[in-house]
Amino acid sequence: MLDQLRHIVTEVGTSPDLKRALDVIVRRVRDSLAVDVCSVYLVARDSGGEALDCLALQATEGLHASGVGHVSLGYDEGLVGLVATRAEPINLQDAPSHPRYKFIRDIGEEPYYAFLGVPIVQRGDMLGVLVVQSRENRRFSDEQESFLVTLAAQLAGAIRQAEASGEVFRLRGNAELTPASFQTLGLPGSPGVVFGSALVVYDAASLEAVPDREVEDAETEVAALRQAVEAVKLEFRQLKADLSRLLPGEEQALFDAFVMMLSGDSLMDGVIQRIRAGSWAPAALRDTIREHAAVFEGMQDDYLRERAEDVRDLGARILSKLQSATPIERRFAERIILVGRELSASHLAEVPTDRLVGIVSTRGSGSSHLAILARALGIPAVMGATELPVGQVDDQEIALDGYRGAVFVRPTGALREELLRLAREEAQLSQDLKGLRDLPAQTPDGVRVSMLVNIGLLADMAPSRNVGAEGIGLYRTEIPFQIRHQFPGEEDQRRIYREALDAFAPYPVILRTLDVGGDKPLSYFPIEEDNPFLGWRGIRLVLDHPEIFLTQLRAMLKANIGLGNLSILLPMISGVTELDLALTYVHQALTELAEEGWAVARPPVGVMIEVPSAVYQIDAIARRVDFLSVGTNDLTQYLLAVDRNNERVASLYDALHPAVLSAIRAIAEGGARQGKPVSVCGELAGDPMGALLLLGMGIHSLSMSAGSLPRIKWVIRSVPHARARRLLDQALSCEEPLEVRALIFDALESFGLGGLVRAGR
C-alpha cells in the first residue's frame, strides 16, 4: 500500500494540470484498491473564486463519463454531501439503505453497494470528496480507509495550487471566463492595502522556484539551452579530470553518466518540446527534470530511487548556466509587488524602489529581516504565504492586505472593488495622518504617551524622524550582525550605535543586546537545535560567550560618550540568575573602560519581559533594573504555546488573547509597585486595538514601526484614558480573543477610528 501510495503521489505531482492529475487518481486508486468505482467531487466556486455549498463530479473511473462536469450535489444532498458536512470519512456496507443516499439517474451508480468517502481538506478548508464504491455488500478495510485518507491529504495541495492558477475554474466548465480569483492567508509583515503587478524573483539554480513565462522566441531559447548543456558537460569533464587521483573508478563513472544523460535524446528532447510548445527555457527545464526525477522516485530499487536527487542536481546546474548565459531583462511594471519563496535584501535591490509597493514571501514571519525592511520602507508585506503558487503568479495582478496577512491573486467583481476602496482609503489616511507629526500623543483627558520606534537598520532613521518619533524604543542590534559574514568588531559596533544615538539625541535610544537564535540565525555561527525557540538564544547565548557580550557592551558604552541618551535592554531573561550575571558583565564593561581612561557613565539598564517565568518574578526583576519593556511577540508565543512563524497554527497566535492581556497587566502592576517605568516594544504596541488596551493598563511608552506610529497617535489623541481603562476591564472579562476584538472594534468605531482596523485577523 505504501509503495502504491508513493507511486500515485509522484505521478500526480508530475501531472501538467489538475484534470490529468484527477484522471491519474481515479484510475490508479481503482486499480490499487481493486474497487469498481473511484470518483472525485470538488467544491464548486463562483466567478470570484468563492466556495459554494455544493460539490461537482470532476473525475470518475467506473461511473459514466457524461456525468463529469454536470452532476452536482449540495452539502445537504447524498452521502457525498454528508462527507463534506461532517468533514470525516464515511464507510458503509450498504449505501442505498442509508437515509442520506441519493439516487442520481444516468450515471451508472445502481449496481454499487459498498461506499467509502473521505473529505479533501486543506488547513480547515473543504475542497472536495474522494469516493470509492464496490458492487460487493461489504465494508472497506481499515487499511483501505487509511490509504484513501492519506491520498486525499496529498490531493488537497494539488487542488489549492490549481485554484490559484485558474485550472479549477476552467475545469468546471467556465472556459470563457478569466482565471478564478484566488486568496490565501499568510502572516502580517507590514501594514497597508495595495494593488500591484507580481514580479517573481528566485535564486539561481533553484528549479522549483522558476516561474511560468511565455516564450517570445523559441529558437533563441533552444540555442541558449544547448549552450548551457554544453557548458555543464565541460564542467563535468573538468571535474572528473581534477578528481581523477582522489576518486575510485566507479565514482568517476558518475561524471560520465551525467555527460551521457545530457548527450541523450530523452532529457533534451523533453525540454525542447516544451519550449516549442510555448514555455521559456527555465520552466521547460523545470518540468522536464521534475518528470525524469519522478520516474526514478517511482522505482522499486533503493539505489535507483536515490538517483532522482542526481537528476535534480543536473537540472540545477543547467539552470545556473542558462541564467548566466542569458541574463533576464525585465520590463518593470509601474507598481511592483515582489514575490518569492525566500526573499532577502538583495532581491529588493533588483527592482526600482520608486515602483516597489508591496512584498510577498512564502517563508518568514512578521519579525523576519524582510518584514522589518518592508516596515522601514513603509510598504505592505505578507510573510509565510505558503499556499501561494509562486511560479504561477508572475505578471498577475495582486492585492495585499498587510493587516491580515492576506494575498489576493486576480481579484474580480465585488471583491476587487472592495479591495480598491480599502486601498484608496489607506492612501488617503496616510496623507491625512501626516498632519499629526508635530502634535503630542496626548489623550483628550490629558494623559501623555511617549511614541518611540523599533528599528534594525540605519536606513530606518529618516522615516522614523519623519513621523515624529520621540526616540528609539528598540534597536535590534542583531541586524548588523546578520548582514555581515563575521562578528563585527568593537569599533565597527561603536560606529553603528553612535550613529543611532546621535541621530535621535537628546531623545532616548534603547539598544537591545544581541538577540540571535530561533528565527534569527547567524550564517557564520550556526546553531542546530530541535526546538530553537526554546533553546540557545538571546541572553543565554551571550552569557555563554562573554567575549561577544562584553565586546558589544563596551561598544555601546563608548558610543554614548558625550551624548548620554543610551539605555541597554537585555532580551530573553527568564529569571534573576541570568539577570544578575548579565548585570555583572555590564559592571565589568564599565570598570574596564574606566580603567582604560574612557569617560563612560552607567546608562539605564532594562529587561525585556517575554518569557512567562519572568512575569511571575516581575517584582524581583524590577527591583534589579531601571525599566521594563514588554516583548509581546515572544510573550504571546510562549504563553499560548504557538510558534508564531508556523503558518499551520497562525490562527491560534493572538496577542489579544485574554491570557496575554492578563500577563501584560501583571507586568505593568509589578513595575508600578517597584516604581519602574514599563514600555511595550512588541507588535501589539503598533496595533490600534492593542495600543488602546495598553493605554488602559497605564503603559505610557509605546514603541513600534515607523509606519504604525501615526495611526497609534491618532488613537491616543481620540480616546480618553478613562475610557481605555473601562475597556480594559471589559476585555479582561472576555474568554475568547474574538470577543476582545469585537469589543475594541466597536469602541474604535464609536470614535470614528474603525478605518484603522481591517475586518478579521
N, C-alpha and C positions, 0 to 999 in steps of 0.2 A: 504493500500500500504506500509506504514512504517513497519508494522508487517511482511509483506511478505518479504520485503527487508532485514530485520534483520534476518529472518529465513534462507534466501538464503545465506547471507554473512556468517552466523555462520556455515552452512553446508559446504560451500566452504572452510572455514578456517580449518575445520577438515578433509578435504579430504586428503588421503595419497599421492596423486600425482596429477599432472596437468590434466591428461586425465580424471580422475574421477571428478575433480573439474569442468572441462568444461562440462562433461556429466550432472552434477548436474545443472549447469547454464542453459543449453539449455532446459532441461526438466522442471525445476521449473519456468523459465521465460515464457515458452509457456503456462503453466497452470495458472500462476498468471495474465498474460495479456490477457488470453483467445484468443490467436492467433493461426494460423495454423502452423507457422514455426518459429523456433529460431535457429540461426547458429552463430558460432564464426569462424572468419578468423584471422590468426596470420601472422605477418610479417615473411617471410622466411629468413633464415640465412645460411651463408656458413660454411665451416668446421672450420673456425677460429672464428665463432660467430658473424661475421659482418652482419649487416642487408642488405638484398637485396630489390630491388624495386618491390616486388610482395608479394601478400598475399595468403596463402594456407588455404583451408577449413579444420578445425581441429575438429569440433564437430557440429552436427546438430540434431534437433528433428523436423521432418516433411519432409525434403528432403531425397533422397536416401542415405543410409549409405555408399554405394560404392564410393561416391564422396569424403569422408573424406580421407585426405592424398594424393589425386590425383588431385583435382580441384584447380587451382591457377589462380590468376588474377593480372596483372601488375597494377601499380598505374594509368596508363592511360587507364585501361580497366574497363568497367562496373561501376555500381553505387557503389560497394564496393570500387573500386579504387578511385572513386571520393570522398567518405567519407574520405579516408586516405589522399588524396591530399589536401583537404580543411581543414582537422582536425576539422570538425564540423558536427553536426547531419544533416542528410538529411531525410525529412519526405515527402513522395509522396503518392498521392491518386491513381495514375495510372502509376505505374513504367514502364510498357512496352512502354509507349508513350514518355518517356524521351529520348533525343538523346544519352545519355551515357549508356542506358540499353544494356546489352549484354546477349544474349540467349545462355545458355550452355546446350547441349544435355545430356540426360540420367541422370539427377539428379532430375527430377520431379518438376521443377520450373514453368511449364507452367500455372497452374491454379491461380497463386497468383498475385494480383494487388497492394494492399497496401504494402508499403515498408518504414521501418524506420531503418536507420543505424546510429550508434554512434561510434566515434573513441575511442579506448582504448589507453590512453596516460599516460605516467609516466614521470614527470619532463621534458616535452618537447619532449620525445622520442615516436615515433609512434610504438606501439606494435601490434595493430590489430584493427579489426572492429567487433562489436556486432550487429547482424541484426535480426529483426523480420519481418514477412510477413503475409499477410492475403488474403483470397480469395475475400473479400469484396472490392468494389471500394470506399475507404474512406481514410481520413487522420487519423493517430493516434492522440489521445488527448494529450494536453499539459502535463497532469498528467502522461500518459504512457511514453512520451518522457523524462520527468524528472526522472522517475523511471529507465529507461534504462541508462541514462547518469550517474546517481548515481551508479548504479551497475557496469558500465564499469570502473568507477574510482576505485571501490573496486577490481575489477578483475585485474587491472593493477599491483598492488603489488604482487598478486599471480603469475603472469606471470614472473615478474622480478625475483622472488625467484626461480621459476622453471628453468629459463635460467641459473642461477648460478649453480644449482645442476645437470644440464645436461639433465633434463627431457624433455625440449623443443626439444633438439637435437634428443633424442630417439623417441619422439612423432612424429617427422616429417620424420620418415622412415629411419633414419640413424643409426640403432642399431649396425651396425658393426663397427662404428667409436667410438673413445673415447668421453667422455662427452665434450660438447662445451666449448670453451673459454668464459670467462665472464669478463667484466671490469666495474668498477664503479668509479665515482669521489667522493672524499671527500674533505677535506681541507688540504693544505700543512702543515705538522707538523715539519718535519726536512728534509733538502735536501739530495738528493742522489738517485741512482738507484741500486736496489739489488734484487737478487733471493734468495728464501729460502723455507723451508717447514713450513706450517702453524701449529702452536701449539695453539689450542683454550683453553683459561682459563676462568673460570667463578666462581662466588661466590657461596658458599654453599647455598642451599635452593633456588636457582634461576632456576626454572624449565625451563623457556623459553630459558635460555642461555646454556642449556645442549647440547653438540654437538652429532652428529650421530657417532657411532662407532660400529664396528662389534664385536660380542661376540666370545670369544675363547672357553669358557667352559660354556655352557648354564645352566647346573645343578648347578654349583657353583654360577652363577648369581641368579638363582631362590632361592637357600638357603640363599644368602645374603639378598635378597628381603624379604623373610619370617622373617628373624631375625630383619630387620628394622621395619617391620609392627608390630611385637610383641612388640618392644621397644616403638613404638608410642601408641599402646593400653595401655601399662603400664603407659605411661606418662599421657594419658587422665584419666585413673582411679585415678592416684595420684592427678591430678588437681581437679577432682571432689571432692575427699576427703578433699583436702586442702581448697576448697572454699565452702564447704557444709554449713557453718554457714553464709556465706556472700551472697550467691546467692539463689533466689527463686527456687522452684522445677522445674518450666518449663525451667529455664536457665540451671539447672544441667542436664536436659534431653538431652541437646545438646551434652554433652560428651558421653552419652550412644548411641546417634545416630551415632556419629563418630566411636565408637567401633563396632557397628553393621555393619556399612558400610565396615569397614576393615575385619570383620568376614565373610561377604557375598561372594558369588562367582563372582558376576558381575565385581567388580573392580579388584580383584586379578587375576581372570582368564584372563582378558584382558591383564594385564601386562605380565603374564607368557606366554601367547600365542605369544606375540610379542618377548619375549626373545628367545623362542624356534624357532622362525622364523628367528633369526639371529641378533637381536638387543641387545646391552648391557642394563643392568637393568635401569640405569638412563634415557636413551632415551625411553625405553619401558614405563616407568612410566610417562614420559612427555607426550607421545602421548595418553596414556590411560586417564590421568587426563584431557587433553585437550578435548578428546571426551566426557567424562562424564560432564564436565563443559558446553560444548556446548548444551547438552541435556537440562540442567536446563535453560540456557540462551534462549532457544527456546520456553520455556513455557509461557503461557498467564498470569498466576498468578504472580503478582509482588513479593510476598513473596518467591515463589519457584524459580523465576528467580534470586533473590539475593543469593540463596544458591550456585550458581556457584562459588562465591568467597570462600565459605566454602570448596568446593571441592578442589580448588587450594591451599588453606592453608593446607589441609590434605596432598596433594601431596608434598608440600614444606617440611612438617615435615618428611615424609617418606624419601625424598631425603637427608635431613640432616643426618638422622640416617644411611642411606645407605652409605653415604660418610664417616662418621666417623667409621663405622664398617669395611669398605673395602677401605682403602687408595689406591688411584690410583697410580700405578707405571708406569711411562712413560719412554720410550726409547727416549732420546733426539736426534734429527737429528743433523748433523754436522753444518747446517746453519738454525737457527730458526727464523721465523717471528712470533712474539707473536700477537695473535688476540683475541679480546674480546669486549664486549659491553661497558664496562666502566672500563678500566684498571687503575691500580694505581701502586705506587712504590712497594707495597708488591707483586704484581704479577711479577714484574721484578725480584724480589729476588728469585722467584721459579725456575728460569731457569739459566743454566750456562752462565755467562756474556760473556765468550770467544766464545760462539756459537750464541749469540743473534746478528742478523744482521738487524732486522727491527721490526717495531711495527705498528699495525693497530687497531684503536679503532673506534667503530661505533658512539661514542659520543666524545664531546670535540672539541677543536679548536687548532689552532697553538699557542695560548697563554696559553693553559692549562698547568697544572703542568706536565702532562705526556709528552707533546711535549717539554717542557723545559728540562726534563730529557733526552729525546732522543737526543736533540741537544748537551747536555753536554757529552753524551756517543759517539757522532759522528756517530749515525746510522740513516738511513732514517725512517720517520714516516709519516703516513697518519691518520688524525683525521676526525671525523664526517662522516665516510663512512656508512651512514645509510642504504643503499640498500644492503650491503653485508650480505648474509645469513650465519651468523657466524657458526651456528650449522652444516652446510653442507660443510665446507671447511677444517675441521681438517685433517692434514696429506697431504693436497693437495699442489702442487707446486704453489707458489705465487710470483709475481714480483711486486715491489713497485716503483713508481716514486714520490719521496717526493717533487720534484719541483712543480709538477702539482697537487699533492694530488690524484694520480691515483693508483688503485689496479687492478691487472690482475690475475685472477684465471685460472690456467691451460692454459697459453698462448701456442699457437701452430703455426706452419708454419712460415710465414714471420714475423708475429707479434713477435713471440718468438725470432727469430733471431735478429730482430731489438732491442729488449729489452736487449738481451745478449750483443749485440755490445755496447749499451749505458752503460751497467754495467761494461764492460771491460774498456771503455773509462773513466768512473768515477773512477775506481780503479787506472788507470794509471795517471789520472790527479791529484788525491790526492797525489800520490807518487811524481810527478814532482813538485807540489807546496810546498813540504817540503823545497825545496831549497830557498824559499823566506823568510823563518822565520826571519833571521837576517838582511834583507835588508830593507831600509826605504820605506815607502809608499809615493813615490815622482813621480810626473808626468814627462814626458820627457822634459817639458819646465820649470821644477824647482819648482813646487808648492807642498808643503809638506802637507800631511794629517795625522792626528792622528788616529790610529787604536785602538779602545777600544772594550771591550767585555761586553755583557749583561750576568749576572749570577743570580742564585737564590739559589744555594746551594754551600756549601764549597767544595763539590766534583767537582765543575766546575773549581776550581782554577788551578789544574795541567794542564788540556787540554788547558786552556786559555794561560798559560805561554808557553806551548809547541809550540803554533802557532805564538808567537811573539807579543802578545797583549801588548799595551803600557799603560794599566790601565783598570779600570772598569768604563764604561760609564753609566751603570745602574745596581745597585744591588737591586734586588727585595726583599725588606725586608719582604714582606708578606709571602714568602715561609716558613721561620722558624715559623711564626705564624700558618700557615696552617697545618704543620705536628705535631703540639702539640695539647693537649687536653685542654689547658687553655692558657690565655695570658702569654707569657714569662715575667719574672721579669726584672728589670733594669740590674741586674748583669748578668743574662743569655744573655740578648741582648748585653751588653757591650763585653762579651767574643766573641760572634759571629762576631760582627762588627770589633773588634780588630784583629781577625784572618784575615779577608778580607783586612783590611788596611795594616797590617804588611806584608801579602803575596805579595803585589804589591808596597810597599814603595820603592823608593820615588815617584813612578808613582801615578797619581790621582785616587781616588776611589770615585765615586758618589753614595751615599746611598739615595735611594728614600724612603721617609717616607711611612708609612703603606697605602697600596692601596688595600683594600678589598671591597667586594660588587660586583655586576654584576655577572661575571662568576668566581669570586674568593671568595667563601664563607668561613666562619669560622664555624666549626661544633659546637663550644661552644658559638657562638654569632650569632644565626640565624637571618636572615633578610628576611622577606616575603614581596615582592613587585610585583605589576603587571608589572612594567617596570623597572627592576633593573638597566639597563644601564643608565637610566635617573633619577635614584633615589639616595638613600643614600649610597654613595660610595666615596672612595678616601678621599680627604681633607675634604669633607662635614662631613663624619663620625667622623674623629678625632677632628674636630673643635667642634663638639657636645659632644665629650668625651675628654676634655683636659687632664684628668688623664692618658689616653692612650698615647696621643700625647706628653705630657711633659716627661713621662717615657722614651719614645723612643728617644726624642731629647737629654735628659740627658745621655742616654746610648751611643749615637753616639759621643757626645762631650767628654765624658770620654775616649772612645776608641781611640780618636785622640790624646790624650796627649802624647807628645814626638815623634810623627810621622809627623803631620801637612799635611797630604795628603788627608784629608776629604773634600768633598763637599756634601751639602744637597740639595736634589731635591724634590720639592713639586708637587704632582700629582693633576690632575683634577681641576686646578684653572680656574674658569670661569669669574673672574673679580677682580678688585682691592680691593673690600671689603673683599673678602676671603683672598686675598694675605696679606693685611695689618694686619688682625687678626692673620694669621699664623706667620708672621714676629714678631708680638708682643710676641707670645709664644716662638719663638726662642730666643728673647732677654731675656724673663723671665727665660728660662732654663740656659742661660749663667750667668745671675745675681745670680740665686740660687746657682749654682756650685761655682762661685767665692766667694760668701759669706761663703760657706762651706769649702773653702780652696783649691779647685781644681784649678790647673793651666791650665784653659781652654782658648782657643782663638776662636774668631769668624771665622768659616770657610766660604768659598764662599757659597752663597745660590742661587739656581736657581729655575726656574719654568718649569714644563713640559707643553708644549703647545699642547693640544689635544682636546680642546673644541673650536668650531668655534667662540664663543664670545671673547675668548682670542686673536684670530687672529686680530679682529677688535679693540682691545685695546692694541696692541702689544707695542706701544711706551710707554704708561703709565705703563705697566707691566715691560718692560725692564728697565725703569728708577729706579725701586724699587729693582732690583735684580742684581746679579753678572753675571749670564749667563742664556741662554735659551736652552732647549732641546726639540726637536720635537718628540712627540709620534705618529708616523704615523698610527699605528694600530687603535687607537680610533679616531684620527682626520679624517681618511678616513671613518670610520663607521658613525660618526656624520655628516660629510659633505654630504655623499651620502644617509643618512637615511637607512643604510643597517646594520642589525645585523650580525656581522662577524662570529658569531657562528651558524648561521642558514643556513643549507645546501640548503634550498629552494631558497634562494636569494644569494647564494655564488657567482654566476656568475656575479652579479652586484657589488660585492665588488672588487675594483681595485684601488690600491694606485697610479697607473699611470694615473688615470683619470685627464684630463686637469684641472678640478676644484681643485683637491687636489694639483697638482703641482703649480697652481697659489697661493694657500693658503700658501704653504711652502715657495715660493719665497717671499711672502709678509712678512712672519716671518723673513726670512733672511735679507731682506731690513730694517725691523724695528730694528733688532738687530744692524745692521751696523750703522744706524742713531744714535743710543744711545751708540755706542761704546762697545756693549756687545757681547761676542762670542756666536755663535749658533752651536749646535750639533744636530745630529739626532740619536735617540736610538730605533726607531721602526723598523719593519721588512724590510722597504724599504731600510734601510742602508745596509742590507745584501743581497740585490737583485742586481746583476750586472747592470741591466738596471737602477734601481733606483739610485744606487751609482753614476753612470755616470752623471745623471741629477743633483743630489745633488752637485756633484763637480762643475758643470756648474753654480750653484747658488752661489758659493763662500762659501759653507759649508765645512770646512776643519777639522771636527771632526766627525767621524762615529763610532757608537757602534753597535755590532751585536753578534750573537752566534759565539763561537769559530770555529765551522765547516765552517762558511761562510767567516771568515777573510782572509784566503789565497787567495780565489778567488777574493775578492774585492781588495786586494792588487795588484793582477795581473792586474786587470782592470786599477787601478790608475797608475801603472808603465808603462802601454801601451798606454794610451790615453792622448794627450796634453790637458792642461787646456783650451787653446784657442778653441780647437775643441769641448770640452764639453760645453763651453758657446754657441757656434753656434748651437749645437744640442739642447740645452735647448730652444733657441729662436724658432727653428723649432717645437719642441714638444709643446710649448705653443700656437702655431698657429693651432694645430690639434683640431678637435672637438670630436674625439672618442678615448677611451683608446687603441683600436686595432690599430689605426693609429700611436699612440705613440710607441706601442710595435714594430710595423713593422719598423718604423724609427730607433729605437735604436738597434734592432736586426741586421739590415743591417750595422749599424755603427760598432757594435761589430764584425760582420763577417769580415769587411774590415780590422780589426786589428788582425784577427786570434783568436778572443775570442768567436766565435759562440758556441763552445762546452760548455761554461759556462751557456748557456740559452737553456732550453728544449723547443721544439715547444709547442705552446698552453699556457694555463693558469696554 
